[in-house]
Amino acid sequence: MTRPGLKNFIQKMAECYELVIYTTSVIEYAEAILETINLRKYFSRVYDRKYCYTSDEAPGVKDLSVIGSDFKKMILIDVSFESCDSN
C-alpha cells in the first residue's frame, strides 16, 4: 500500500525531471521497495551505501557529486540535511 497520489506524483515528476534514488541502505532494499510499489521504471539510477562515507557529523553521508547533475537544477528530498554533501 502506498500513500494516495504517490504514483501520479512520481509519474508527473518523471515527465519533467530525472528521478534518482540515493539511499544509505543496501541496493537490494531500495530495489525491492521500488519493485513492490511498481515505480522502478520512473527512476534512472539508484545509488546505495557504497557511494556514501562517514563523517564526524553523520555516519552515512551521501556524496552528491557522484550523481553528476547541476545542483541548481536538483531537487533533493531527504530526512536529514547533514546526510548530504555537495562539496
PyMOL Python script that loads the backbone (N, CA, C, O; Angstrom):
from pymol import cmd

cmd.read_pdbstr("""\
ATOM      1  N   MET A   1       0.841  -1.177   0.000  1.00  0.00           N
ATOM      2  CA  MET A   1       0.000   0.000   0.000  1.00  0.00           C
ATOM      3  C   MET A   1       0.890   1.245   0.000  1.00  0.00           C
ATOM      4  O   MET A   1       1.901   1.293   0.701  1.00  0.00           O
ATOM      5  N   THR A   2       0.515   2.227  -0.772  1.00  0.00           N
ATOM      6  CA  THR A   2       1.260   3.487  -0.838  1.00  0.00           C
ATOM      7  C   THR A   2       0.346   4.641  -0.465  1.00  0.00           C
ATOM      8  O   THR A   2      -0.871   4.488  -0.369  1.00  0.00           O
ATOM      9  N   ARG A   3       0.945   5.770  -0.262  1.00  0.00           N
ATOM     10  CA  ARG A   3       0.151   6.976   0.026  1.00  0.00           C
ATOM     11  C   ARG A   3      -0.704   7.328  -1.188  1.00  0.00           C
ATOM     12  O   ARG A   3      -0.266   7.160  -2.326  1.00  0.00           O
ATOM     13  N   PRO A   4      -1.906   7.809  -0.954  1.00  0.00           N
ATOM     14  CA  PRO A   4      -2.754   8.225  -2.075  1.00  0.00           C
ATOM     15  C   PRO A   4      -2.044   9.296  -2.915  1.00  0.00           C
ATOM     16  O   PRO A   4      -1.495  10.257  -2.375  1.00  0.00           O
ATOM     17  N   GLY A   5      -2.064   9.120  -4.213  1.00  0.00           N
ATOM     18  CA  GLY A   5      -1.477  10.096  -5.118  1.00  0.00           C
ATOM     19  C   GLY A   5       0.005   9.903  -5.401  1.00  0.00           C
ATOM     20  O   GLY A   5       0.569  10.615  -6.232  1.00  0.00           O
ATOM     21  N   LEU A   6       0.653   8.944  -4.720  1.00  0.00           N
ATOM     22  CA  LEU A   6       2.096   8.759  -4.911  1.00  0.00           C
ATOM     23  C   LEU A   6       2.438   8.415  -6.353  1.00  0.00           C
ATOM     24  O   LEU A   6       3.314   9.044  -6.947  1.00  0.00           O
ATOM     25  N   LYS A   7       1.767   7.439  -6.916  1.00  0.00           N
ATOM     26  CA  LYS A   7       2.088   7.011  -8.281  1.00  0.00           C
ATOM     27  C   LYS A   7       1.882   8.153  -9.276  1.00  0.00           C
ATOM     28  O   LYS A   7       2.721   8.364 -10.152  1.00  0.00           O
ATOM     29  N   ASN A   8       0.796   8.879  -9.154  1.00  0.00           N
ATOM     30  CA  ASN A   8       0.532  10.012 -10.040  1.00  0.00           C
ATOM     31  C   ASN A   8       1.620  11.080  -9.889  1.00  0.00           C
ATOM     32  O   ASN A   8       2.086  11.641 -10.881  1.00  0.00           O
ATOM     33  N   PHE A   9       2.017  11.354  -8.654  1.00  0.00           N
ATOM     34  CA  PHE A   9       3.064  12.347  -8.398  1.00  0.00           C
ATOM     35  C   PHE A   9       4.377  11.926  -9.057  1.00  0.00           C
ATOM     36  O   PHE A   9       5.012  12.728  -9.742  1.00  0.00           O
ATOM     37  N   ILE A  10       4.782  10.681  -8.854  1.00  0.00           N
ATOM     38  CA  ILE A  10       6.032  10.181  -9.437  1.00  0.00           C
ATOM     39  C   ILE A  10       5.962  10.217 -10.962  1.00  0.00           C
ATOM     40  O   ILE A  10       6.931  10.599 -11.617  1.00  0.00           O
ATOM     41  N   GLN A  11       4.838   9.827 -11.524  1.00  0.00           N
ATOM     42  CA  GLN A  11       4.676   9.854 -12.988  1.00  0.00           C
ATOM     43  C   GLN A  11       4.834  11.276 -13.519  1.00  0.00           C
ATOM     44  O   GLN A  11       5.527  11.493 -14.514  1.00  0.00           O
ATOM     45  N   LYS A  12       4.204  12.234 -12.871  1.00  0.00           N
ATOM     46  CA  LYS A  12       4.285  13.637 -13.316  1.00  0.00           C
ATOM     47  C   LYS A  12       5.696  14.187 -13.171  1.00  0.00           C
ATOM     48  O   LYS A  12       6.176  14.895 -14.057  1.00  0.00           O
ATOM     49  N   MET A  13       6.366  13.874 -12.071  1.00  0.00           N
ATOM     50  CA  MET A  13       7.731  14.359 -11.858  1.00  0.00           C
ATOM     51  C   MET A  13       8.685  13.745 -12.879  1.00  0.00           C
ATOM     52  O   MET A  13       9.612  14.410 -13.340  1.00  0.00           O
ATOM     53  N   ALA A  14       8.464  12.490 -13.232  1.00  0.00           N
ATOM     54  CA  ALA A  14       9.322  11.818 -14.210  1.00  0.00           C
ATOM     55  C   ALA A  14       9.187  12.423 -15.609  1.00  0.00           C
ATOM     56  O   ALA A  14      10.090  12.283 -16.434  1.00  0.00           O
ATOM     57  N   GLU A  15       8.082  13.083 -15.874  1.00  0.00           N
ATOM     58  CA  GLU A  15       7.904  13.760 -17.160  1.00  0.00           C
ATOM     59  C   GLU A  15       8.779  15.003 -17.258  1.00  0.00           C
ATOM     60  O   GLU A  15       9.140  15.419 -18.359  1.00  0.00           O
ATOM     61  N   CYS A  16       9.121  15.599 -16.127  1.00  0.00           N
ATOM     62  CA  CYS A  16       9.861  16.864 -16.096  1.00  0.00           C
ATOM     63  C   CYS A  16      11.297  16.738 -15.608  1.00  0.00           C
ATOM     64  O   CYS A  16      12.142  17.573 -15.929  1.00  0.00           O
ATOM     65  N   TYR A  17      11.575  15.692 -14.830  1.00  0.00           N
ATOM     66  CA  TYR A  17      12.869  15.570 -14.174  1.00  0.00           C
ATOM     67  C   TYR A  17      13.418  14.156 -14.305  1.00  0.00           C
ATOM     68  O   TYR A  17      12.681  13.198 -14.542  1.00  0.00           O
ATOM     69  N   GLU A  18      14.711  14.056 -14.147  1.00  0.00           N
ATOM     70  CA  GLU A  18      15.332  12.748 -13.989  1.00  0.00           C
ATOM     71  C   GLU A  18      15.210  12.384 -12.510  1.00  0.00           C
ATOM     72  O   GLU A  18      15.660  13.143 -11.651  1.00  0.00           O
ATOM     73  N   LEU A  19      14.623  11.262 -12.209  1.00  0.00           N
ATOM     74  CA  LEU A  19      14.447  10.831 -10.831  1.00  0.00           C
ATOM     75  C   LEU A  19      15.529   9.827 -10.465  1.00  0.00           C
ATOM     76  O   LEU A  19      15.759   8.845 -11.172  1.00  0.00           O
ATOM     77  N   VAL A  20      16.192  10.097  -9.335  1.00  0.00           N
ATOM     78  CA  VAL A  20      17.291   9.277  -8.867  1.00  0.00           C
ATOM     79  C   VAL A  20      17.059   8.954  -7.399  1.00  0.00           C
ATOM     80  O   VAL A  20      16.663   9.822  -6.622  1.00  0.00           O
ATOM     81  N   ILE A  21      17.304   7.718  -7.024  1.00  0.00           N
ATOM     82  CA  ILE A  21      17.240   7.306  -5.620  1.00  0.00           C
ATOM     83  C   ILE A  21      18.665   7.257  -5.082  1.00  0.00           C
ATOM     84  O   ILE A  21      19.567   6.739  -5.740  1.00  0.00           O
ATOM     85  N   TYR A  22      18.861   7.798  -3.884  1.00  0.00           N
ATOM     86  CA  TYR A  22      20.157   7.734  -3.213  1.00  0.00           C
ATOM     87  C   TYR A  22      19.882   7.375  -1.765  1.00  0.00           C
ATOM     88  O   TYR A  22      19.303   8.174  -1.029  1.00  0.00           O
ATOM     89  N   THR A  23      20.283   6.203  -1.353  1.00  0.00           N
ATOM     90  CA  THR A  23      19.974   5.715  -0.024  1.00  0.00           C
ATOM     91  C   THR A  23      21.231   5.292   0.727  1.00  0.00           C
ATOM     92  O   THR A  23      22.224   4.893   0.117  1.00  0.00           O
ATOM     93  N   THR A  24      21.183   5.380   2.034  1.00  0.00           N
ATOM     94  CA  THR A  24      22.286   4.876   2.859  1.00  0.00           C
ATOM     95  C   THR A  24      22.101   3.386   3.141  1.00  0.00           C
ATOM     96  O   THR A  24      22.913   2.780   3.840  1.00  0.00           O
ATOM     97  N   SER A  25      21.066   2.814   2.614  1.00  0.00           N
ATOM     98  CA  SER A  25      20.810   1.382   2.777  1.00  0.00           C
ATOM     99  C   SER A  25      21.484   0.607   1.652  1.00  0.00           C
ATOM    100  O   SER A  25      22.185   1.186   0.821  1.00  0.00           O
ATOM    101  N   VAL A  26      21.268  -0.695   1.631  1.00  0.00           N
ATOM    102  CA  VAL A  26      21.841  -1.536   0.577  1.00  0.00           C
ATOM    103  C   VAL A  26      20.965  -1.460  -0.674  1.00  0.00           C
ATOM    104  O   VAL A  26      19.770  -1.175  -0.595  1.00  0.00           O
ATOM    105  N   ILE A  27      21.571  -1.717  -1.811  1.00  0.00           N
ATOM    106  CA  ILE A  27      20.874  -1.611  -3.090  1.00  0.00           C
ATOM    107  C   ILE A  27      19.667  -2.541  -3.160  1.00  0.00           C
ATOM    108  O   ILE A  27      18.640  -2.180  -3.735  1.00  0.00           O
ATOM    109  N   GLU A  28      19.780  -3.715  -2.587  1.00  0.00           N
ATOM    110  CA  GLU A  28      18.681  -4.680  -2.635  1.00  0.00           C
ATOM    111  C   GLU A  28      17.427  -4.137  -1.944  1.00  0.00           C
ATOM    112  O   GLU A  28      16.309  -4.392  -2.391  1.00  0.00           O
ATOM    113  N   TYR A  29      17.613  -3.397  -0.867  1.00  0.00           N
ATOM    114  CA  TYR A  29      16.488  -2.798  -0.140  1.00  0.00           C
ATOM    115  C   TYR A  29      15.778  -1.759  -1.012  1.00  0.00           C
ATOM    116  O   TYR A  29      14.553  -1.771  -1.136  1.00  0.00           O
ATOM    117  N   ALA A  30      16.556  -0.868  -1.610  1.00  0.00           N
ATOM    118  CA  ALA A  30      15.972   0.178  -2.457  1.00  0.00           C
ATOM    119  C   ALA A  30      15.254  -0.423  -3.661  1.00  0.00           C
ATOM    120  O   ALA A  30      14.135  -0.026  -3.985  1.00  0.00           O
ATOM    121  N   GLU A  31      15.895  -1.372  -4.315  1.00  0.00           N
ATOM    122  CA  GLU A  31      15.284  -2.004  -5.491  1.00  0.00           C
ATOM    123  C   GLU A  31      14.004  -2.756  -5.112  1.00  0.00           C
ATOM    124  O   GLU A  31      13.024  -2.724  -5.856  1.00  0.00           O
ATOM    125  N   ALA A  32      14.010  -3.425  -3.971  1.00  0.00           N
ATOM    126  CA  ALA A  32      12.829  -4.176  -3.536  1.00  0.00           C
ATOM    127  C   ALA A  32      11.644  -3.248  -3.287  1.00  0.00           C
ATOM    128  O   ALA A  32      10.513  -3.571  -3.652  1.00  0.00           O
ATOM    129  N   ILE A  33      11.895  -2.116  -2.677  1.00  0.00           N
ATOM    130  CA  ILE A  33      10.808  -1.160  -2.436  1.00  0.00           C
ATOM    131  C   ILE A  33      10.273  -0.617  -3.750  1.00  0.00           C
ATOM    132  O   ILE A  33       9.059  -0.548  -3.940  1.00  0.00           O
ATOM    133  N   LEU A  34      11.157  -0.231  -4.659  1.00  0.00           N
ATOM    134  CA  LEU A  34      10.714   0.295  -5.947  1.00  0.00           C
ATOM    135  C   LEU A  34       9.904  -0.736  -6.725  1.00  0.00           C
ATOM    136  O   LEU A  34       8.907  -0.392  -7.361  1.00  0.00           O
ATOM    137  N   GLU A  35      10.321  -1.977  -6.677  1.00  0.00           N
ATOM    138  CA  GLU A  35       9.579  -3.035  -7.362  1.00  0.00           C
ATOM    139  C   GLU A  35       8.234  -3.296  -6.681  1.00  0.00           C
ATOM    140  O   GLU A  35       7.222  -3.496  -7.353  1.00  0.00           O
ATOM    141  N   THR A  36       8.229  -3.294  -5.358  1.00  0.00           N
ATOM    142  CA  THR A  36       6.998  -3.555  -4.607  1.00  0.00           C
ATOM    143  C   THR A  36       5.929  -2.512  -4.908  1.00  0.00           C
ATOM    144  O   THR A  36       4.754  -2.848  -5.061  1.00  0.00           O
ATOM    145  N   ILE A  37       6.333  -1.252  -4.993  1.00  0.00           N
ATOM    146  CA  ILE A  37       5.354  -0.200  -5.272  1.00  0.00           C
ATOM    147  C   ILE A  37       5.208   0.060  -6.771  1.00  0.00           C
ATOM    148  O   ILE A  37       4.481   0.958  -7.195  1.00  0.00           O
ATOM    149  N   ASN A  38       5.922  -0.756  -7.567  1.00  0.00           N
ATOM    150  CA  ASN A  38       5.790  -0.734  -9.027  1.00  0.00           C
ATOM    151  C   ASN A  38       6.110   0.633  -9.633  1.00  0.00           C
ATOM    152  O   ASN A  38       5.392   1.122 -10.506  1.00  0.00           O
ATOM    153  N   LEU A  39       7.200   1.242  -9.157  1.00  0.00           N
ATOM    154  CA  LEU A  39       7.597   2.550  -9.675  1.00  0.00           C
ATOM    155  C   LEU A  39       9.031   2.569 -10.190  1.00  0.00           C
ATOM    156  O   LEU A  39       9.536   3.640 -10.526  1.00  0.00           O
ATOM    157  N   ARG A  40       9.698   1.439 -10.263  1.00  0.00           N
ATOM    158  CA  ARG A  40      11.109   1.379 -10.650  1.00  0.00           C
ATOM    159  C   ARG A  40      11.358   2.025 -12.005  1.00  0.00           C
ATOM    160  O   ARG A  40      12.394   2.658 -12.206  1.00  0.00           O
ATOM    161  N   LYS A  41      10.436   1.875 -12.921  1.00  0.00           N
ATOM    162  CA  LYS A  41      10.670   2.376 -14.287  1.00  0.00           C
ATOM    163  C   LYS A  41      10.815   3.895 -14.356  1.00  0.00           C
ATOM    164  O   LYS A  41      11.298   4.416 -15.361  1.00  0.00           O
ATOM    165  N   TYR A  42      10.415   4.605 -13.327  1.00  0.00           N
ATOM    166  CA  TYR A  42      10.494   6.067 -13.330  1.00  0.00           C
ATOM    167  C   TYR A  42      11.837   6.597 -12.828  1.00  0.00           C
ATOM    168  O   TYR A  42      12.103   7.795 -12.931  1.00  0.00           O
ATOM    169  N   PHE A  43      12.678   5.728 -12.292  1.00  0.00           N
ATOM    170  CA  PHE A  43      13.951   6.150 -11.718  1.00  0.00           C
ATOM    171  C   PHE A  43      15.092   5.660 -12.596  1.00  0.00           C
ATOM    172  O   PHE A  43      15.198   4.469 -12.885  1.00  0.00           O
ATOM    173  N   SER A  44      15.945   6.589 -13.019  1.00  0.00           N
ATOM    174  CA  SER A  44      17.019   6.238 -13.942  1.00  0.00           C
ATOM    175  C   SER A  44      18.195   5.571 -13.250  1.00  0.00           C
ATOM    176  O   SER A  44      18.870   4.726 -13.838  1.00  0.00           O
ATOM    177  N   ARG A  45      18.443   5.951 -11.994  1.00  0.00           N
ATOM    178  CA  ARG A  45      19.605   5.415 -11.279  1.00  0.00           C
ATOM    179  C   ARG A  45      19.262   5.215  -9.810  1.00  0.00           C
ATOM    180  O   ARG A  45      18.404   5.896  -9.249  1.00  0.00           O
ATOM    181  N   VAL A  46      19.961   4.259  -9.205  1.00  0.00           N
ATOM    182  CA  VAL A  46      19.827   4.024  -7.769  1.00  0.00           C
ATOM    183  C   VAL A  46      21.231   3.947  -7.186  1.00  0.00           C
ATOM    184  O   VAL A  46      22.030   3.099  -7.584  1.00  0.00           O
ATOM    185  N   TYR A  47      21.526   4.831  -6.244  1.00  0.00           N
ATOM    186  CA  TYR A  47      22.799   4.812  -5.528  1.00  0.00           C
ATOM    187  C   TYR A  47      22.537   4.287  -4.121  1.00  0.00           C
ATOM    188  O   TYR A  47      21.525   4.614  -3.501  1.00  0.00           O
ATOM    189  N   ASP A  48      23.461   3.471  -3.629  1.00  0.00           N
ATOM    190  CA  ASP A  48      23.290   2.898  -2.300  1.00  0.00           C
ATOM    191  C   ASP A  48      24.456   3.286  -1.392  1.00  0.00           C
ATOM    192  O   ASP A  48      25.228   4.192  -1.704  1.00  0.00           O
ATOM    193  N   ARG A  49      24.571   2.583  -0.262  1.00  0.00           N
ATOM    194  CA  ARG A  49      25.545   2.955   0.757  1.00  0.00           C
ATOM    195  C   ARG A  49      26.994   2.879   0.294  1.00  0.00           C
ATOM    196  O   ARG A  49      27.861   3.498   0.913  1.00  0.00           O
ATOM    197  N   LYS A  50      27.282   2.149  -0.762  1.00  0.00           N
ATOM    198  CA  LYS A  50      28.681   2.108  -1.216  1.00  0.00           C
ATOM    199  C   LYS A  50      29.135   3.449  -1.786  1.00  0.00           C
ATOM    200  O   LYS A  50      30.333   3.661  -1.970  1.00  0.00           O
ATOM    201  N   TYR A  51      28.210   4.347  -2.067  1.00  0.00           N
ATOM    202  CA  TYR A  51      28.533   5.694  -2.542  1.00  0.00           C
ATOM    203  C   TYR A  51      28.546   6.717  -1.407  1.00  0.00           C
ATOM    204  O   TYR A  51      28.713   7.912  -1.654  1.00  0.00           O
ATOM    205  N   CYS A  52      28.375   6.264  -0.179  1.00  0.00           N
ATOM    206  CA  CYS A  52      28.350   7.128   0.997  1.00  0.00           C
ATOM    207  C   CYS A  52      29.670   7.035   1.758  1.00  0.00           C
ATOM    208  O   CYS A  52      30.472   6.128   1.539  1.00  0.00           O
ATOM    209  N   TYR A  53      29.868   7.986   2.645  1.00  0.00           N
ATOM    210  CA  TYR A  53      31.039   7.942   3.516  1.00  0.00           C
ATOM    211  C   TYR A  53      30.628   8.374   4.919  1.00  0.00           C
ATOM    212  O   TYR A  53      29.531   8.897   5.116  1.00  0.00           O
ATOM    213  N   THR A  54      31.496   8.158   5.877  1.00  0.00           N
ATOM    214  CA  THR A  54      31.238   8.518   7.272  1.00  0.00           C
ATOM    215  C   THR A  54      32.005   9.790   7.609  1.00  0.00           C
ATOM    216  O   THR A  54      33.169   9.948   7.240  1.00  0.00           O
ATOM    217  N   SER A  55      31.327  10.699   8.321  1.00  0.00           N
ATOM    218  CA  SER A  55      31.977  11.928   8.789  1.00  0.00           C
ATOM    219  C   SER A  55      31.756  12.050  10.288  1.00  0.00           C
ATOM    220  O   SER A  55      31.075  11.223  10.894  1.00  0.00           O
ATOM    221  N   ASP A  56      32.341  13.094  10.885  1.00  0.00           N
ATOM    222  CA  ASP A  56      32.140  13.340  12.314  1.00  0.00           C
ATOM    223  C   ASP A  56      30.697  13.714  12.615  1.00  0.00           C
ATOM    224  O   ASP A  56      30.202  13.452  13.711  1.00  0.00           O
ATOM    225  N   GLU A  57      30.024  14.321  11.655  1.00  0.00           N
ATOM    226  CA  GLU A  57      28.652  14.793  11.863  1.00  0.00           C
ATOM    227  C   GLU A  57      27.598  13.718  11.620  1.00  0.00           C
ATOM    228  O   GLU A  57      26.537  13.739  12.244  1.00  0.00           O
ATOM    229  N   ALA A  58      27.878  12.787  10.727  1.00  0.00           N
ATOM    230  CA  ALA A  58      26.864  11.786  10.363  1.00  0.00           C
ATOM    231  C   ALA A  58      27.536  10.488   9.924  1.00  0.00           C
ATOM    232  O   ALA A  58      28.602  10.515   9.310  1.00  0.00           O
ATOM    233  N   PRO A  59      26.922   9.365  10.233  1.00  0.00           N
ATOM    234  CA  PRO A  59      27.514   8.075   9.866  1.00  0.00           C
ATOM    235  C   PRO A  59      27.415   7.731   8.384  1.00  0.00           C
ATOM    236  O   PRO A  59      28.317   7.080   7.858  1.00  0.00           O
ATOM    237  N   GLY A  60      26.382   8.131   7.706  1.00  0.00           N
ATOM    238  CA  GLY A  60      26.209   7.826   6.289  1.00  0.00           C
ATOM    239  C   GLY A  60      25.931   9.094   5.519  1.00  0.00           C
ATOM    240  O   GLY A  60      24.787   9.543   5.450  1.00  0.00           O
ATOM    241  N   VAL A  61      26.971   9.680   4.934  1.00  0.00           N
ATOM    242  CA  VAL A  61      26.822  10.932   4.196  1.00  0.00           C
ATOM    243  C   VAL A  61      26.813  10.620   2.708  1.00  0.00           C
ATOM    244  O   VAL A  61      27.690   9.917   2.207  1.00  0.00           O
ATOM    245  N   LYS A  62      25.822  11.145   2.006  1.00  0.00           N
ATOM    246  CA  LYS A  62      25.699  10.926   0.568  1.00  0.00           C
ATOM    247  C   LYS A  62      26.564  11.948  -0.174  1.00  0.00           C
ATOM    248  O   LYS A  62      26.378  13.155  -0.017  1.00  0.00           O
ATOM    249  N   ASP A  63      27.494  11.468  -0.967  1.00  0.00           N
ATOM    250  CA  ASP A  63      28.352  12.318  -1.779  1.00  0.00           C
ATOM    251  C   ASP A  63      27.600  12.634  -3.071  1.00  0.00           C
ATOM    252  O   ASP A  63      27.606  11.839  -4.011  1.00  0.00           O
ATOM    253  N   LEU A  64      26.959  13.788  -3.111  1.00  0.00           N
ATOM    254  CA  LEU A  64      26.107  14.144  -4.246  1.00  0.00           C
ATOM    255  C   LEU A  64      26.882  14.342  -5.542  1.00  0.00           C
ATOM    256  O   LEU A  64      26.286  14.342  -6.619  1.00  0.00           O
ATOM    257  N   SER A  65      28.191  14.509  -5.456  1.00  0.00           N
ATOM    258  CA  SER A  65      28.968  14.702  -6.687  1.00  0.00           C
ATOM    259  C   SER A  65      28.937  13.460  -7.575  1.00  0.00           C
ATOM    260  O   SER A  65      29.173  13.571  -8.778  1.00  0.00           O
ATOM    261  N   VAL A  66      28.654  12.286  -7.019  1.00  0.00           N
ATOM    262  CA  VAL A  66      28.596  11.075  -7.851  1.00  0.00           C
ATOM    263  C   VAL A  66      27.419  11.110  -8.813  1.00  0.00           C
ATOM    264  O   VAL A  66      27.429  10.421  -9.834  1.00  0.00           O
ATOM    265  N   ILE A  67      26.409  11.904  -8.497  1.00  0.00           N
ATOM    266  CA  ILE A  67      25.239  12.000  -9.370  1.00  0.00           C
ATOM    267  C   ILE A  67      25.590  12.723 -10.660  1.00  0.00           C
ATOM    268  O   ILE A  67      25.081  12.381 -11.727  1.00  0.00           O
ATOM    269  N   GLY A  68      26.457  13.720 -10.565  1.00  0.00           N
ATOM    270  CA  GLY A  68      26.923  14.419 -11.754  1.00  0.00           C
ATOM    271  C   GLY A  68      25.919  15.378 -12.353  1.00  0.00           C
ATOM    272  O   GLY A  68      25.988  15.678 -13.545  1.00  0.00           O
ATOM    273  N   SER A  69      24.986  15.866 -11.553  1.00  0.00           N
ATOM    274  CA  SER A  69      23.985  16.813 -12.045  1.00  0.00           C
ATOM    275  C   SER A  69      24.283  18.219 -11.544  1.00  0.00           C
ATOM    276  O   SER A  69      24.987  18.399 -10.550  1.00  0.00           O
ATOM    277  N   ASP A  70      23.748  19.200 -12.235  1.00  0.00           N
ATOM    278  CA  ASP A  70      23.858  20.585 -11.821  1.00  0.00           C
ATOM    279  C   ASP A  70      23.003  20.780 -10.570  1.00  0.00           C
ATOM    280  O   ASP A  70      21.785  20.605 -10.622  1.00  0.00           O
ATOM    281  N   PHE A  71      23.619  21.137  -9.462  1.00  0.00           N
ATOM    282  CA  PHE A  71      22.887  21.282  -8.203  1.00  0.00           C
ATOM    283  C   PHE A  71      21.820  22.371  -8.258  1.00  0.00           C
ATOM    284  O   PHE A  71      20.865  22.337  -7.482  1.00  0.00           O
ATOM    285  N   LYS A  72      21.968  23.324  -9.155  1.00  0.00           N
ATOM    286  CA  LYS A  72      20.959  24.374  -9.302  1.00  0.00           C
ATOM    287  C   LYS A  72      19.677  23.835  -9.933  1.00  0.00           C
ATOM    288  O   LYS A  72      18.623  24.466  -9.853  1.00  0.00           O
ATOM    289  N   LYS A  73      19.776  22.674 -10.553  1.00  0.00           N
ATOM    290  CA  LYS A  73      18.619  22.059 -11.200  1.00  0.00           C
ATOM    291  C   LYS A  73      18.153  20.815 -10.453  1.00  0.00           C
ATOM    292  O   LYS A  73      17.375  20.019 -10.979  1.00  0.00           O
ATOM    293  N   MET A  74      18.629  20.657  -9.236  1.00  0.00           N
ATOM    294  CA  MET A  74      18.334  19.453  -8.470  1.00  0.00           C
ATOM    295  C   MET A  74      17.342  19.752  -7.349  1.00  0.00           C
ATOM    296  O   MET A  74      17.449  20.763  -6.655  1.00  0.00           O
ATOM    297  N   ILE A  75      16.403  18.877  -7.193  1.00  0.00           N
ATOM    298  CA  ILE A  75      15.506  18.898  -6.047  1.00  0.00           C
ATOM    299  C   ILE A  75      15.885  17.705  -5.198  1.00  0.00           C
ATOM    300  O   ILE A  75      15.845  16.562  -5.655  1.00  0.00           O
ATOM    301  N   LEU A  76      16.253  17.976  -3.962  1.00  0.00           N
ATOM    302  CA  LEU A  76      16.698  16.917  -3.072  1.00  0.00           C
ATOM    303  C   LEU A  76      15.696  16.755  -1.943  1.00  0.00           C
ATOM    304  O   LEU A  76      15.337  17.720  -1.268  1.00  0.00           O
ATOM    305  N   ILE A  77      15.253  15.529  -1.749  1.00  0.00           N
ATOM    306  CA  ILE A  77      14.350  15.223  -0.648  1.00  0.00           C
ATOM    307  C   ILE A  77      15.062  14.220   0.236  1.00  0.00           C
ATOM    308  O   ILE A  77      15.404  13.127  -0.216  1.00  0.00           O
ATOM    309  N   ASP A  78      15.288  14.576   1.486  1.00  0.00           N
ATOM    310  CA  ASP A  78      15.976  13.693   2.414  1.00  0.00           C
ATOM    311  C   ASP A  78      15.464  13.975   3.817  1.00  0.00           C
ATOM    312  O   ASP A  78      14.898  15.035   4.085  1.00  0.00           O
ATOM    313  N   VAL A  79      15.669  13.018   4.701  1.00  0.00           N
ATOM    314  CA  VAL A  79      15.219  13.194   6.085  1.00  0.00           C
ATOM    315  C   VAL A  79      16.221  13.983   6.912  1.00  0.00           C
ATOM    316  O   VAL A  79      15.893  14.433   8.010  1.00  0.00           O
ATOM    317  N   SER A  80      17.436  14.159   6.407  1.00  0.00           N
ATOM    318  CA  SER A  80      18.469  14.824   7.185  1.00  0.00           C
ATOM    319  C   SER A  80      19.369  15.660   6.291  1.00  0.00           C
ATOM    320  O   SER A  80      19.978  15.142   5.355  1.00  0.00           O
ATOM    321  N   PHE A  81      19.452  16.950   6.578  1.00  0.00           N
ATOM    322  CA  PHE A  81      20.332  17.838   5.824  1.00  0.00           C
ATOM    323  C   PHE A  81      21.793  17.406   5.979  1.00  0.00           C
ATOM    324  O   PHE A  81      22.573  17.497   5.032  1.00  0.00           O
ATOM    325  N   GLU A  82      22.154  16.942   7.160  1.00  0.00           N
ATOM    326  CA  GLU A  82      23.535  16.555   7.448  1.00  0.00           C
ATOM    327  C   GLU A  82      23.993  15.329   6.657  1.00  0.00           C
ATOM    328  O   GLU A  82      25.191  15.061   6.559  1.00  0.00           O
ATOM    329  N   SER A  83      23.042  14.589   6.096  1.00  0.00           N
ATOM    330  CA  SER A  83      23.416  13.352   5.398  1.00  0.00           C
ATOM    331  C   SER A  83      23.796  13.582   3.940  1.00  0.00           C
ATOM    332  O   SER A  83      24.055  12.620   3.217  1.00  0.00           O
ATOM    333  N   CYS A  84      23.834  14.846   3.489  1.00  0.00           N
ATOM    334  CA  CYS A  84      24.157  15.138   2.091  1.00  0.00           C
ATOM    335  C   CYS A  84      25.340  16.093   2.008  1.00  0.00           C
ATOM    336  O   CYS A  84      25.447  17.039   2.789  1.00  0.00           O
ATOM    337  N   ASP A  85      26.217  15.834   1.059  1.00  0.00           N
ATOM    338  CA  ASP A  85      27.415  16.656   0.869  1.00  0.00           C
ATOM    339  C   ASP A  85      27.556  16.974  -0.614  1.00  0.00           C
ATOM    340  O   ASP A  85      27.647  16.076  -1.451  1.00  0.00           O
ATOM    341  N   SER A  86      27.572  18.261  -0.922  1.00  0.00           N
ATOM    342  CA  SER A  86      27.710  18.666  -2.325  1.00  0.00           C
ATOM    343  C   SER A  86      29.099  19.211  -2.637  1.00  0.00           C
ATOM    344  O   SER A  86      29.298  19.804  -3.697  1.00  0.00           O
ATOM    345  N   ASN A  87      30.052  19.027  -1.749  1.00  0.00           N
ATOM    346  CA  ASN A  87      31.416  19.537  -1.979  1.00  0.00           C
ATOM    347  C   ASN A  87      32.167  18.679  -2.950  1.00  0.00           C
ATOM    348  O   ASN A  87      33.326  18.963  -3.256  1.00  0.00           O
TER     349      ASN A  87
END
""", "prot")
cmd.dss("prot")
cmd.show_as("cartoon", "prot")
cmd.util.cbc("prot")
cmd.orient("prot")
